[in-house]
C-alpha cells in the first residue's frame, strides 16, 4: 500500500516553488462546481492572470486516477509559467479512485471541458482556444480528450452534455496510452490502481493509442527514458500513430529521467508546455 500511495501522489509532490509576488498577480476562483455525482460536487479552481491572452488550459489533477483537493495557492508553482504568458488555468478534479473507475473519471473530465466552454465568456477565454495538460494518469486523461472528443449530444436532457468537449491542443507527461493489459486482473497495475478495475472489454475505449485520427489536436508528449512505472514505449507508440495520421505532434525524451521530473528536467518540461500552447492556442 505504501508503494501505491507514493505513486499516486508523485505528480502532486513534485511542485515547483512559487513566489509571493506571483500569487499577488493571480485572481483565484476556488471550487467552481461543474457537476454533481453521488451527492457530491465536482469542482475546479480558476487561475486568472493579470493580463489574460484569451486562451485557457485545463490541468488534470490526477495521479493513479486519484484526484485530491489541495489549497489552490499550493498549485501556483505548476502554473506560474503559463500565467505569466497570459493563459487562464483551470485546475480540474474528477471523481477519484478508488470509488470511481476510469470510465466514470473520463465522463467527469469530458463534462469539465463542456462546462468551461459553456461559461467561457465568464472566464475571459475563447471557447475554441482550450488546451488540456496532465501528467501520468492526468496525461492519459488529456490524451483521451484529445483523441476521442465529440460534438456533444443534441438530444441530451442535460444542456451541458449538448456542448462539445473538443480541445485545441494537448500536452502530456509520461502518459499511459494503452491500458488494455492493465485491466487484466493478472496485471500488477490492476491491483495497485483500483480505477483500472472495470470491464476488460471496455479497455479499448479508453486507450488513446487506438483512437488517433487526422483531426486530433496538436499533441506534445514528454517522457523520461528511465520511467519504470509507465515505460516510454507508451509515448513512442502513440507518437508513431500521430506521425502516420499527420497529426502535429512532438515527443521530448528526457534522458535519465524516471516517472516524475525534478529540477532542470521539470523546468525544461514546463517551458516546452508553455511554448506548445503558445504555438497552438494563440495562433489564428
SULDA-V913164 format. One record per backbone hydrogen bond with DSSP energy under -0.5 kcal/mol. CO is the residue of the C=O (numbers start at 1). NH is the residue of the N-H. If there is no record, write none. Layout:
CO|NH / CO|NH
This chain:
1|5 / 2|6 / 3|7 / 4|8 / 5|9 / 7|10 / 9|13 / 10|13 / 10|14 / 11|14 / 19|23 / 20|24 / 21|25 / 22|25 / 23|26 / 26|28 / 27|29 / 27|48 / 28|30 / 29|46 / 32|34 / 32|44 / 35|42 / 37|40 / 40|37 / 42|34 / 42|35 / 43|93 / 44|32 / 45|91 / 46|29 / 46|48 / 47|49 / 47|89 / 48|27 / 49|52 / 54|126 / 55|88 / 56|131 / 57|59 / 57|90 / 58|60 / 58|133 / 59|61 / 59|92 / 60|62 / 61|94 / 62|138 / 63|66 / 65|97 / 66|63 / 71|74 / 72|75 / 73|76 / 75|78 / 75|79 / 76|80 / 79|82 / 79|83 / 80|84 / 81|85 / 82|85 / 82|87 / 83|86 / 86|53 / 86|54 / 88|57 / 89|47 / 89|91 / 90|59 / 90|92 / 91|45 / 92|61 / 96|99 / 96|100 / 101|104 / 101|105 / 102|106 / 103|107 / 104|108 / 105|109 / 106|110 / 107|111 / 108|112 / 109|113 / 110|114 / 111|115 / 112|116 / 113|117 / 114|118 / 115|119 / 117|120 / 119|122 / 119|123 / 120|124 / 120|125 / 121|124 / 126|129 / 129|56 / 130|168 / 130|169 / 131|58 / 132|171 / 133|60 / 134|173 / 135|138 / 136|140 / 137|141 / 138|142 / 139|143 / 140|144 / 141|145 / 142|146 / 143|147 / 144|148 / 146|217 / 150|165 / 152|154 / 153|156 / 157|159 / 158|161 / 159|162 / 160|163 / 161|153 / 168|218 / 169|132 / 170|220 / 171|134 / 172|222 / 173|136 / 177|209 / 179|183 / 181|184 / 184|187 / 187|191 / 188|192 / 189|193 / 192|194 / 193|196 / 194|197 / 195|102 / 196|198 / 199|202 / 200|203 / 202|205 / 202|206 / 203|206 / 204|207 / 206|208 / 207|210 / 208|211 / 209|212 / 213|216 / 218|170 / 219|250 / 220|172 / 221|252 / 222|174 / 223|254 / 224|227 / 226|228 / 231|234 / 232|235 / 232|236 / 233|237 / 234|238 / 235|239 / 236|240 / 237|241 / 238|242 / 239|243 / 240|244 / 241|245 / 242|247 / 243|246 / 248|219 / 250|221 / 250|252 / 251|253 / 252|223 / 252|254 / 253|255 / 254|225 / 254|257 / 257|226 / 258|260 / 262|265 / 262|266 / 263|267 / 264|268 / 265|269 / 266|270 / 267|271 / 268|272 / 269|273 / 270|274 / 271|275 / 272|276 / 273|277 / 274|278 / 275|279 / 276|280 / 277|281 / 277|282 / 278|282
